Amino acid sequence: MEKYPPEADSLLAILRRLRAPDGCPWDREQTRHSLVRHLEGECAELIYAIDKDDTANICEELGDVLMNLLFQVVVAEEKGEFTMADVWRQIIDKMIRRHAHVFGSESASNAEEVAALWQKIKAQEHAGTGEEKSILDSVKPCLSPLERAEKLQKQAAKTGFDWQDPVSVADKIAEETAEVRSALDSGDEDAVDEELGDLLFAVINLIRFRKRGSASELLRKANMKFERRFRAMEERFRVSGMELEHSDPQTFDRFWEEVKSAEKGC
């Protein structure tokens, strides 16, 4: 049996073997487009493992993500589009070029200055290409709605179009919440949809303005907290011999508050 040392070239060799005429039928059928959903799933599993600080699963999921990335390279090689060497060359050149404060003559003493330098170098790279007519053109439409909202806001903020303090953004959230209530009272469902979108955008603005966790990070943590508490509530129903599906709002509230209190050590 052929031996494969633990390195990227081994995984590339395995993927090429699987894509060979006498390889794996499933792997041979894959295209770059069919592989996307697998890459999305593996990235989500990696992020979940990171959120849980599950070191063993982080290691495993990193391997799964790397396999999916290298699979894309093998597909491109077969088409004669680019090779792994091209990928390495582009990202290495980009990292050196955009870290001119480390590898060049520029200077940056903090994270904010590094970010500003990064954007300046990106602008120089795109200068004269005719690709961008708006500062927002660099925000790609393929991003998730949460990420795209944050990036649109960040790009607009570079022009000075931004809030002055977090309290002002909180006031905007209160205003948008009132508009949601008004739309609900009117019975206009299209208006409710629009106002809910505005409310979400305002909440993302506050998250972005605080420069801490991203909207996606905070939502992932909220998801994990809800899942943890709901599972604990389910256990309380089981211990009490009650059915979760047919319970009343008062019992739900009581068990939910008990779970929250238990978490806080009350």
Backbone as CSV, one residue per row, in Angstrom:
resi,resn,N_x,N_y,N_z,CA_x,CA_y,CA_z,C_x,C_y,C_z
1,MET,0.845,-1.197,0.000,0.000,0.000,0.000,0.880,1.247,0.000
2,GLU,0.543,2.201,-0.850,1.331,3.425,-0.951,1.213,4.249,0.321
3,LYS,2.350,4.820,0.752,2.352,5.617,1.978,2.285,7.099,1.634
4,TYR,1.550,7.821,2.452,1.382,9.253,2.243,1.818,10.003,3.502
5,PRO,2.942,10.710,3.458,3.368,11.471,4.639,2.383,12.598,4.942
6,PRO,2.333,13.065,6.201,1.361,14.102,6.590,1.726,15.481,6.067
7,GLU,1.359,15.761,4.819,1.649,17.057,4.204,0.651,17.328,3.087
8,ALA,0.607,18.566,2.640,-0.371,18.976,1.633,-0.217,18.187,0.341
9,ASP,1.015,17.895,-0.069,1.230,17.173,-1.317,0.598,15.781,-1.274
10,SER,0.589,15.162,-0.095,-0.026,13.842,0.032,-1.530,13.924,-0.214
11,LEU,-2.170,14.939,0.368,-3.609,15.082,0.184,-3.941,15.390,-1.273
12,LEU,-3.118,16.204,-1.917,-3.310,16.474,-3.342,-3.182,15.187,-4.150
13,ALA,-2.192,14.369,-3.807,-1.987,13.113,-4.519,-3.181,12.172,-4.335
14,ILE,-3.729,12.128,-3.128,-4.898,11.286,-2.848,-6.097,11.756,-3.661
15,LEU,-6.330,13.067,-3.695,-7.461,13.611,-4.444,-7.313,13.352,-5.945
16,ARG,-6.088,13.472,-6.461,-5.852,13.177,-7.880,-6.116,11.703,-8.167
17,ARG,-5.721,10.856,-7.223,-5.964,9.409,-7.401,-7.458,9.114,-7.387
18,LEU,-8.192,9.774,-6.505,-9.637,9.552,-6.425,-10.346,10.034,-7.684
19,ARG,-9.784,11.039,-8.342,-10.398,11.597,-9.556,-9.986,10.831,-10.812
20,ALA,-9.063,9.900,-10.674,-8.577,9.135,-11.824,-9.689,8.227,-12.372
21,PRO,-9.562,7.790,-13.630,-10.595,6.930,-14.233,-10.918,5.687,-13.415
22,ASP,-9.918,5.139,-12.725,-10.153,3.961,-11.887,-10.243,4.329,-10.408
23,GLY,-10.572,5.595,-10.140,-10.676,6.056,-8.755,-12.071,5.871,-8.187
24,CYS,-12.540,6.889,-7.465,-13.843,6.813,-6.796,-14.931,7.439,-7.676
25,PRO,-16.003,6.693,-7.962,-17.076,7.254,-8.813,-17.654,8.550,-8.272
26,TRP,-17.843,8.654,-6.957,-18.416,9.873,-6.380,-17.479,11.060,-6.585
27,ASP,-16.192,10.876,-6.291,-15.235,11.978,-6.431,-15.089,12.406,-7.886
28,ARG,-15.174,11.458,-8.814,-15.038,11.802,-10.233,-16.206,12.646,-10.719
29,GLU,-17.378,12.460,-10.118,-18.573,13.198,-10.556,-18.603,14.642,-10.074
30,GLN,-17.789,14.983,-9.099,-17.874,16.313,-8.484,-17.361,17.413,-9.414
31,THR,-18.020,18.568,-9.324,-17.582,19.783,-10.021,-17.297,20.849,-8.976
32,ARG,-16.703,21.947,-9.408,-16.427,23.009,-8.423,-17.721,23.533,-7.811
33,HIS,-18.814,23.480,-8.582,-20.087,23.981,-8.063,-20.739,22.983,-7.100
34,SER,-20.647,21.705,-7.421,-21.249,20.710,-6.517,-20.503,20.633,-5.197
35,LEU,-19.222,21.025,-5.201,-18.408,20.958,-3.983,-18.695,22.111,-3.024
36,VAL,-19.349,23.158,-3.519,-19.558,24.350,-2.693,-20.344,24.039,-1.435
37,ARG,-21.424,23.274,-1.561,-22.259,23.001,-0.379,-21.482,22.214,0.673
38,HIS,-20.535,21.358,0.214,-19.715,20.603,1.167,-18.729,21.544,1.871
39,LEU,-18.170,22.480,1.115,-17.252,23.452,1.714,-17.978,24.316,2.738
40,GLU,-19.197,24.749,2.393,-19.985,25.557,3.334,-20.245,24.780,4.622
41,GLY,-20.623,23.517,4.466,-20.916,22.703,5.642,-19.696,22.490,6.512
42,GLU,-18.547,22.212,5.894,-17.326,21.978,6.670,-16.862,23.258,7.372
43,CYS,-17.001,24.399,6.702,-16.641,25.673,7.342,-17.530,25.929,8.557
44,ALA,-18.816,25.644,8.427,-19.744,25.838,9.536,-19.382,24.921,10.706
45,GLU,-18.992,23.671,10.413,-18.616,22.740,11.475,-17.321,23.175,12.149
46,LEU,-16.388,23.742,11.371,-15.148,24.247,11.956,-15.441,25.418,12.893
47,ILE,-16.276,26.341,12.446,-16.609,27.501,13.271,-17.305,27.055,14.554
48,TYR,-18.180,26.058,14.450,-18.884,25.540,15.632,-17.882,24.938,16.614
49,ALA,-16.898,24.191,16.111,-15.877,23.600,16.977,-15.039,24.683,17.654
50,ILE,-14.727,25.754,16.904,-13.956,26.872,17.474,-14.762,27.564,18.559
51,ASP,-16.055,27.793,18.294,-16.908,28.441,19.293,-16.950,27.638,20.593
52,LYS,-16.877,26.315,20.486,-16.936,25.451,21.667,-15.560,25.178,22.260
53,ASP,-14.495,25.728,21.641,-13.117,25.455,22.077,-12.842,23.965,22.142
54,ASP,-13.400,23.226,21.180,-13.235,21.779,21.099,-11.994,21.485,20.261
55,THR,-10.837,21.392,20.910,-9.559,21.303,20.205,-9.493,20.109,19.261
56,ALA,-9.949,18.943,19.722,-9.879,17.746,18.884,-10.693,17.935,17.605
57,ASN,-11.901,18.490,17.744,-12.737,18.701,16.562,-12.226,19.838,15.693
58,ILE,-11.596,20.847,16.303,-10.994,21.925,15.502,-9.954,21.334,14.556
59,CYS,-9.120,20.454,15.095,-8.086,19.815,14.285,-8.714,19.004,13.151
60,GLU,-9.726,18.216,13.480,-10.380,17.387,12.467,-11.073,18.235,11.401
61,GLU,-11.811,19.261,11.841,-12.565,20.077,10.882,-11.639,20.924,10.015
62,LEU,-10.498,21.349,10.553,-9.522,22.053,9.719,-9.075,21.161,8.568
63,GLY,-8.872,19.869,8.862,-8.501,18.932,7.809,-9.581,18.814,6.753
64,ASP,-10.848,18.764,7.192,-11.958,18.657,6.243,-12.046,19.901,5.350
65,VAL,-11.835,21.077,5.957,-11.870,22.315,5.166,-10.711,22.333,4.167
66,LEU,-9.520,21.957,4.631,-8.366,21.930,3.737,-8.586,20.962,2.575
67,MET,-9.186,19.801,2.878,-9.464,18.838,1.815,-10.373,19.439,0.760
68,ASN,-11.414,20.154,1.192,-12.330,20.777,0.244,-11.644,21.854,-0.584
69,LEU,-10.769,22.621,0.044,-10.040,23.655,-0.697,-9.109,23.035,-1.736
70,LEU,-8.386,21.990,-1.331,-7.470,21.346,-2.270,-8.223,20.616,-3.372
71,PHE,-9.425,20.136,-3.068,-10.262,19.498,-4.092,-10.545,20.503,-5.212
72,GLN,-10.809,21.756,-4.843,-11.049,22.797,-5.848,-9.808,23.004,-6.719
73,VAL,-8.637,22.917,-6.104,-7.393,23.078,-6.859,-7.230,21.948,-7.867
74,VAL,-7.509,20.720,-7.435,-7.379,19.564,-8.333,-8.329,19.692,-9.526
75,VAL,-9.556,20.146,-9.270,-10.516,20.353,-10.364,-9.973,21.401,-11.341
76,ALA,-9.395,22.474,-10.810,-8.837,23.526,-11.670,-7.634,23.010,-12.462
77,GLU,-6.812,22.172,-11.825,-5.660,21.582,-12.533,-6.126,20.773,-13.748
78,GLU,-7.180,20.000,-13.542,-7.702,19.164,-14.628,-8.168,20.007,-15.808
79,LYS,-8.653,21.203,-15.519,-9.137,22.095,-16.573,-8.012,22.932,-17.174
80,GLY,-6.815,22.843,-16.591,-5.698,23.640,-17.070,-5.801,25.106,-16.696
81,GLU,-6.540,25.408,-15.617,-6.776,26.806,-15.230,-5.673,27.354,-14.320
82,PHE,-5.324,26.612,-13.281,-4.233,27.000,-12.390,-3.819,25.782,-11.569
83,THR,-2.676,25.913,-10.887,-2.155,24.823,-10.067,-2.025,25.274,-8.622
84,MET,-1.633,24.339,-7.760,-1.421,24.686,-6.359,-0.311,25.718,-6.226
85,ALA,0.703,25.618,-7.090,1.803,26.593,-7.055,1.293,27.999,-7.348
86,ASP,0.324,28.112,-8.258,-0.265,29.428,-8.566,-0.991,29.988,-7.357
87,VAL,-1.708,29.123,-6.654,-2.425,29.559,-5.451,-1.435,30.049,-4.399
88,TRP,-0.388,29.241,-4.152,0.622,29.652,-3.156,1.261,30.978,-3.553
89,ARG,1.601,31.089,-4.844,2.298,32.298,-5.310,1.435,33.544,-5.101
90,GLN,0.167,33.451,-5.436,-0.705,34.622,-5.318,-0.902,35.046,-3.864
91,ILE,-1.161,34.074,-2.967,-1.432,34.458,-1.586,-0.156,34.916,-0.884
92,ILE,0.993,34.315,-1.211,2.251,34.748,-0.599,2.603,36.161,-1.057
93,ASP,2.466,36.411,-2.359,2.740,37.756,-2.878,1.807,38.788,-2.242
94,LYS,0.526,38.423,-2.101,-0.442,39.352,-1.533,-0.129,39.652,-0.069
95,MET,0.207,38.623,0.711,0.506,38.825,2.131,1.728,39.726,2.321
96,ILE,2.746,39.526,1.489,3.942,40.363,1.583,3.632,41.792,1.153
97,ARG,2.901,41.914,0.034,2.582,43.243,-0.508,1.714,44.046,0.461
98,ARG,0.731,43.403,1.073,-0.194,44.125,1.943,0.308,44.289,3.369
99,HIS,1.415,43.646,3.698,2.055,43.875,5.002,3.354,44.655,4.789
100,ALA,3.194,45.780,4.106,4.362,46.604,3.790,5.019,47.173,5.042
101,HIS,4.302,47.218,6.160,4.886,47.691,7.421,5.807,46.638,8.035
102,VAL,5.735,45.394,7.550,6.603,44.321,8.029,7.687,43.995,6.996
103,PHE,7.282,43.894,5.723,8.201,43.481,4.668,8.679,44.640,3.793
104,GLY,8.163,45.848,4.067,8.535,46.993,3.249,8.897,48.205,4.082
105,SER,8.706,49.381,3.515,9.151,50.623,4.157,8.033,51.372,4.882
106,GLU,6.784,50.863,4.829,5.678,51.529,5.513,5.773,51.295,7.023
107,SER,4.966,52.062,7.778,4.951,51.887,9.239,3.509,51.839,9.726
108,ALA,3.299,51.050,10.761,1.980,50.939,11.399,2.213,50.437,12.821
109,SER,1.727,51.192,13.802,2.014,50.868,15.197,0.851,50.221,15.936
110,ASN,-0.340,50.163,15.313,-1.479,49.522,15.971,-2.399,48.911,14.917
111,ALA,-3.404,48.168,15.393,-4.286,47.438,14.477,-5.049,48.374,13.544
112,GLU,-5.435,49.563,14.045,-6.181,50.510,13.213,-5.318,51.012,12.053
113,GLU,-4.046,51.308,12.346,-3.151,51.778,11.293,-2.866,50.669,10.275
114,VAL,-2.786,49.429,10.764,-2.589,48.297,9.863,-3.786,48.174,8.915
115,ALA,-5.004,48.288,9.464,-6.215,48.181,8.641,-6.256,49.288,7.591
116,ALA,-5.868,50.520,7.988,-5.861,51.641,7.053,-4.831,51.421,5.944
117,LEU,-3.660,50.896,6.322,-2.624,50.617,5.328,-3.075,49.531,4.366
118,TRP,-3.733,48.505,4.898,-4.256,47.410,4.074,-5.216,47.946,3.013
119,GLN,-6.111,48.847,3.432,-7.074,49.411,2.489,-6.382,50.303,1.457
120,LYS,-5.366,51.030,1.882,-4.642,51.888,0.946,-3.952,51.057,-0.133
121,ILE,-3.340,49.963,0.289,-2.650,49.094,-0.666,-3.653,48.427,-1.602
122,LYS,-4.813,48.016,-1.059,-5.859,47.435,-1.912,-6.313,48.441,-2.960
123,ALA,-6.479,49.708,-2.533,-6.909,50.750,-3.468,-5.870,50.945,-4.575
124,GLN,-4.578,50.883,-4.213,-3.520,51.018,-5.206,-3.541,49.864,-6.197
125,GLU,-3.856,48.671,-5.694,-3.921,47.495,-6.563,-5.027,47.625,-7.603
126,HIS,-6.138,48.255,-7.200,-7.293,48.380,-8.094,-7.257,49.670,-8.921
127,ALA,-6.321,50.562,-8.617,-6.264,51.858,-9.312,-6.058,51.655,-10.813
128,GLY,-6.865,52.361,-11.583,-6.712,52.318,-13.029,-7.330,51.118,-13.707
129,THR,-7.930,50.208,-12.913,-8.540,49.026,-13.534,-9.939,49.328,-14.064
130,GLY,-10.553,50.390,-13.560,-11.905,50.728,-13.975,-12.960,49.822,-13.377
131,GLU,-12.549,48.993,-12.397,-13.474,48.018,-11.813,-14.430,48.658,-10.819
132,GLU,-13.971,49.675,-10.069,-14.775,50.214,-8.979,-15.207,51.645,-9.258
133,LYS,-16.514,51.886,-9.235,-17.045,53.223,-9.437,-17.622,53.782,-8.148
134,SER,-17.819,52.918,-7.174,-18.329,53.315,-5.861,-17.471,52.676,-4.795
135,ILE,-17.372,53.333,-3.662,-16.614,52.751,-2.553,-17.245,51.450,-2.094
136,LEU,-18.531,51.251,-2.412,-19.237,50.038,-2.004,-19.029,48.880,-2.981
137,ASP,-18.407,49.138,-4.137,-18.230,48.092,-5.136,-17.351,46.951,-4.633
138,SER,-16.500,47.235,-3.648,-15.593,46.200,-3.150,-16.299,45.204,-2.233
139,VAL,-17.534,45.521,-1.832,-18.287,44.609,-0.970,-19.000,43.606,-1.863
140,LYS,-18.529,42.395,-1.849,-19.011,41.394,-2.797,-20.414,40.896,-2.444
141,PRO,-21.257,40.677,-3.435,-22.629,40.221,-3.190,-22.722,38.788,-2.702
142,CYS,-21.626,38.022,-2.804,-21.675,36.610,-2.419,-21.583,36.407,-0.902
143,LEU,-21.339,37.477,-0.150,-21.249,37.361,1.299,-22.617,37.041,1.893
144,SER,-22.604,36.503,3.111,-23.872,36.305,3.808,-24.480,37.678,4.088
145,PRO,-25.809,37.761,4.225,-26.442,39.058,4.487,-25.865,39.771,5.710
146,LEU,-25.563,39.032,6.778,-24.987,39.657,7.968,-23.626,40.271,7.666
147,GLU,-22.764,39.487,7.014,-21.419,39.975,6.706,-21.470,41.140,5.727
148,ARG,-22.359,41.059,4.754,-22.434,42.127,3.749,-22.932,43.423,4.380
149,ALA,-23.893,43.328,5.301,-24.378,44.531,5.981,-23.245,45.206,6.738
150,GLU,-22.454,44.417,7.456,-21.326,44.979,8.205,-20.309,45.630,7.278
151,LYS,-19.988,44.960,6.191,-18.969,45.493,5.283,-19.470,46.738,4.550
152,LEU,-20.745,46.762,4.187,-21.305,47.971,3.578,-21.207,49.146,4.545
153,GLN,-21.534,48.893,5.799,-21.465,49.946,6.813,-20.025,50.413,7.025
154,LYS,-19.087,49.472,7.061,-17.679,49.825,7.263,-17.152,50.661,6.099
155,GLN,-17.528,50.269,4.888,-17.080,51.022,3.721,-17.648,52.438,3.740
156,ALA,-18.930,52.572,4.058,-19.553,53.898,4.117,-18.909,54.743,5.207
157,ALA,-18.541,54.087,6.322,-17.949,54.818,7.452,-16.607,55.450,7.085
158,LYS,-15.913,54.871,6.111,-14.616,55.414,5.707,-14.740,56.797,5.091
159,THR,-15.921,57.139,4.620,-16.144,58.466,4.052,-16.555,59.477,5.121
160,GLY,-16.742,58.993,6.358,-17.236,59.846,7.433,-18.717,59.687,7.671
161,PHE,-19.389,58.878,6.840,-20.821,58.630,6.988,-21.002,57.564,8.063
162,ASP,-21.008,58.013,9.316,-21.073,57.064,10.423,-21.658,57.736,11.657
163,TRP,-22.009,56.918,12.645,-22.529,57.423,13.909,-21.403,58.027,14.741
164,GLN,-21.770,58.899,15.672,-20.779,59.546,16.519,-20.505,58.767,17.801
165,ASP,-21.497,58.013,18.267,-21.335,57.256,19.505,-22.351,56.112,19.529
166,PRO,-22.117,55.087,20.369,-23.026,53.935,20.396,-24.430,54.263,20.889
167,VAL,-24.552,55.284,21.737,-25.878,55.655,22.245,-26.775,56.125,21.100
168,SER,-26.188,56.856,20.149,-26.961,57.322,18.992,-27.490,56.144,18.175
169,VAL,-26.673,55.097,18.059,-27.120,53.918,17.322,-28.231,53.214,18.102
170,ALA,-28.089,53.172,19.430,-29.133,52.567,20.261,-30.450,53.323,20.113
171,ASP,-30.363,54.646,20.013,-31.568,55.452,19.789,-32.210,55.098,18.452
172,LYS,-31.368,54.852,17.442,-31.879,54.471,16.122,-32.593,53.118,16.196
173,ILE,-32.033,52.194,16.994,-32.667,50.887,17.164,-34.043,51.057,17.806
174,ALA,-34.128,51.942,18.808,-35.416,52.202,19.454,-36.412,52.789,18.450
175,GLU,-35.922,53.695,17.600,-36.781,54.301,16.565,-37.291,53.243,15.603
176,GLU,-36.381,52.346,15.160,-36.779,51.298,14.217,-37.737,50.297,14.878
177,THR,-37.543,50.044,16.183,-38.449,49.142,16.900,-39.856,49.730,16.950
178,ALA,-39.927,51.041,17.179,-41.229,51.714,17.194,-41.902,51.637,15.822
179,GLU,-41.107,51.731,14.758,-41.660,51.658,13.408,-42.154,50.245,13.091
180,VAL,-41.483,49.236,13.648,-41.971,47.867,13.493,-43.331,47.724,14.169
181,ARG,-43.444,48.256,15.392,-44.711,48.190,16.122,-45.821,48.908,15.340
182,SER,-45.509,50.073,14.778,-46.493,50.823,14.005,-46.936,50.037,12.774
183,ALA,-45.977,49.380,12.101,-46.313,48.590,10.917,-47.176,47.390,11.294
184,LEU,-46.883,46.778,12.437,-47.694,45.661,12.911,-49.131,46.111,13.182
185,ASP,-49.250,47.288,13.796,-50.583,47.829,14.097,-51.370,48.125,12.817
186,SER,-50.649,48.507,11.765,-51.322,48.856,10.507,-51.817,47.630,9.754
187,GLY,-51.228,46.468,10.063,-51.604,45.250,9.353,-50.993,45.131,7.970
188,ASP,-50.081,46.046,7.615,-49.416,46.028,6.313,-48.198,45.112,6.408
189,GLU,-48.325,43.882,5.925,-47.255,42.903,6.079,-45.992,43.289,5.315
190,ASP,-46.141,43.924,4.153,-44.956,44.374,3.411,-44.193,45.426,4.206
191,ALA,-44.922,46.311,4.865,-44.283,47.332,5.689,-43.578,46.702,6.883
192,VAL,-44.188,45.678,7.469,-43.560,44.962,8.601,-42.237,44.357,8.155
193,ASP,-42.249,43.696,6.974,-41.019,43.104,6.460,-39.928,44.159,6.293
194,GLU,-40.307,45.291,5.701,-39.320,46.353,5.464,-38.767,46.892,6.766
195,GLU,-39.643,47.137,7.739,-39.193,47.704,9.009,-38.349,46.712,9.810
196,LEU,-38.675,45.421,9.703,-37.846,44.413,10.378,-36.440,44.393,9.777
197,GLY,-36.371,44.544,8.449,-35.060,44.624,7.809,-34.278,45.829,8.284
198,ASP,-34.957,46.975,8.411,-34.300,48.191,8.903,-33.822,48.010,10.344
199,LEU,-34.633,47.325,11.145,-34.261,47.084,12.539,-33.017,46.197,12.620
200,LEU,-32.987,45.135,11.828,-31.808,44.268,11.806,-30.566,45.042,11.380
201,PHE,-30.719,45.892,10.358,-29.588,46.677,9.868,-29.077,47.612,10.960
202,ALA,-29.997,48.197,11.736,-29.597,49.105,12.817,-28.869,48.350,13.927
203,VAL,-29.349,47.150,14.262,-28.684,46.346,15.293,-27.270,45.976,14.844
204,ILE,-27.131,45.596,13.570,-25.799,45.276,13.041,-24.897,46.503,13.095
205,ASN,-25.476,47.686,12.875,-24.703,48.924,12.961,-24.106,49.106,14.349
206,LEU,-24.896,48.829,15.382,-24.390,48.976,16.755,-23.286,47.957,17.023
207,ILE,-23.484,46.725,16.566,-22.453,45.694,16.744,-21.165,46.105,16.045
208,ARG,-21.292,46.580,14.815,-20.125,47.002,14.047,-19.434,48.211,14.678
209,PHE,-20.223,49.170,15.164,-19.670,50.397,15.727,-18.833,50.113,16.981
210,ARG,-19.231,49.098,17.755,-18.527,48.789,19.006,-17.163,48.140,18.766
211,LYS,-16.922,47.634,17.567,-15.625,47.051,17.189,-15.214,45.913,18.112
212,ARG,-16.171,45.079,18.458,-15.875,43.876,19.236,-16.195,42.661,18.363
213,GLY,-17.095,41.791,18.812,-17.457,40.651,17.989,-18.289,41.080,16.799
214,SER,-18.178,40.334,15.685,-18.998,40.627,14.509,-20.427,40.183,14.768
215,ALA,-21.334,40.607,13.902,-22.731,40.205,14.040,-22.868,38.690,13.962
216,SER,-22.117,38.067,13.058,-22.176,36.608,12.934,-21.679,35.935,14.197
217,GLU,-20.592,36.448,14.772,-20.048,35.856,15.996,-21.043,35.964,17.145
218,LEU,-21.640,37.145,17.302,-22.586,37.327,18.408,-23.831,36.473,18.211
219,LEU,-24.271,36.337,16.953,-25.452,35.514,16.695,-25.137,34.041,16.934
220,ARG,-23.934,33.603,16.562,-23.550,32.215,16.831,-23.558,31.942,18.331
221,LYS,-23.038,32.892,19.108,-23.022,32.715,20.569,-24.441,32.694,21.136
222,ALA,-25.300,33.554,20.582,-26.694,33.563,21.030,-27.374,32.240,20.680
223,ASN,-27.063,31.702,19.488,-27.614,30.404,19.097,-27.181,29.312,20.064
224,MET,-25.888,29.322,20.411,-25.361,28.309,21.318,-25.989,28.425,22.701
225,LYS,-26.185,29.660,23.158,-26.803,29.858,24.474,-28.241,29.366,24.470
226,PHE,-28.979,29.688,23.397,-30.368,29.235,23.309,-30.429,27.706,23.278
227,GLU,-29.554,27.104,22.475,-29.551,25.640,22.379,-29.244,25.008,23.736
228,ARG,-28.243,25.558,24.436,-27.870,25.023,25.754,-29.032,25.117,26.737
229,ARG,-29.688,26.261,26.754,-30.783,26.459,27.706,-32.019,25.639,27.334
230,PHE,-32.289,25.520,26.036,-33.465,24.752,25.621,-33.281,23.276,25.954
231,ARG,-32.063,22.759,25.737,-31.791,21.360,26.080,-31.945,21.137,27.581
232,ALA,-31.482,22.115,28.370,-31.624,21.996,29.826,-33.093,22.041,30.227
233,MET,-33.872,22.869,29.524,-35.301,22.926,29.817,-35.973,21.603,29.455
234,GLU,-35.577,21.018,28.311,-36.111,19.710,27.924,-35.855,18.675,29.011
235,GLU,-34.657,18.723,29.602,-34.322,17.768,30.665,-35.209,17.960,31.885
236,ARG,-35.535,19.183,32.208,-36.427,19.448,33.335,-37.822,18.884,33.073
237,PHE,-38.286,18.981,31.849,-39.577,18.392,31.504,-39.530,16.876,31.665
238,ARG,-38.406,16.261,31.207,-38.294,14.802,31.315,-38.298,14.355,32.775
239,VAL,-37.521,15.068,33.600,-37.423,14.710,35.023,-38.773,14.860,35.712
240,SER,-39.536,15.875,35.304,-40.834,16.127,35.938,-41.936,15.206,35.407
241,GLY,-41.615,14.476,34.328,-42.617,13.591,33.738,-43.649,14.319,32.906
242,MET,-43.377,15.574,32.553,-44.318,16.362,31.760,-43.931,16.329,30.283
243,GLU,-44.935,16.517,29.414,-44.687,16.548,27.979,-44.393,17.973,27.524
244,LEU,-43.262,18.111,26.868,-42.849,19.430,26.376,-43.820,19.968,25.334
245,GLU,-44.234,19.112,24.401,-45.018,19.558,23.248,-46.392,20.115,23.620
246,HIS,-46.943,19.682,24.732,-48.302,20.091,25.077,-48.345,20.907,26.365
247,SER,-47.241,21.545,26.693,-47.216,22.302,27.938,-47.851,23.678,27.745
248,ASP,-48.023,24.384,28.851,-48.642,25.710,28.809,-47.569,26.788,28.938
249,PRO,-47.861,28.011,28.522,-46.868,29.094,28.562,-46.291,29.321,29.952
250,GLN,-47.089,29.175,30.998,-46.621,29.422,32.360,-45.524,28.420,32.749
251,THR,-45.713,27.145,32.359,-44.708,26.131,32.691,-43.432,26.361,31.896
252,PHE,-43.595,26.719,30.614,-42.419,27.061,29.817,-41.628,28.183,30.497
253,ASP,-42.314,29.238,30.889,-41.656,30.384,31.520,-40.964,29.971,32.810
254,ARG,-41.626,29.126,33.618,-41.056,28.725,34.910,-39.779,27.910,34.717
255,PHE,-39.833,26.912,33.835,-38.649,26.081,33.619,-37.518,26.879,32.965
256,TRP,-37.889,27.772,32.036,-36.868,28.591,31.362,-36.149,29.484,32.373
257,GLU,-36.889,30.099,33.264,-36.293,30.968,34.280,-35.449,30.150,35.255
258,GLU,-35.894,28.921,35.547,-35.102,28.058,36.423,-33.758,27.712,35.785
259,VAL,-33.792,27.446,34.480,-32.539,27.135,33.763,-31.615,28.344,33.800
260,LYS,-32.147,29.524,33.510,-31.331,30.742,33.528,-30.733,30.984,34.902
261,SER,-31.546,30.796,35.939,-31.058,31.004,37.310,-29.963,29.995,37.658
262,ALA,-30.133,28.749,37.214,-29.135,27.724,37.484,-27.805,28.059,36.832
263,GLU,-27.868,28.622,35.606,-26.638,29.028,34.921,-25.894,30.111,35.675
264,LYS,-26.663,31.029,36.267,-26.073,32.157,36.987,-25.699,31.805,38.407
265,GLY,-26.037,30.581,38.819,-25.716,30.157,40.178,-26.607,30.762,41.228
266,CYS,-27.817,31.170,40.828,-28.728,31.816,41.772,-29.470,30.746,42.593
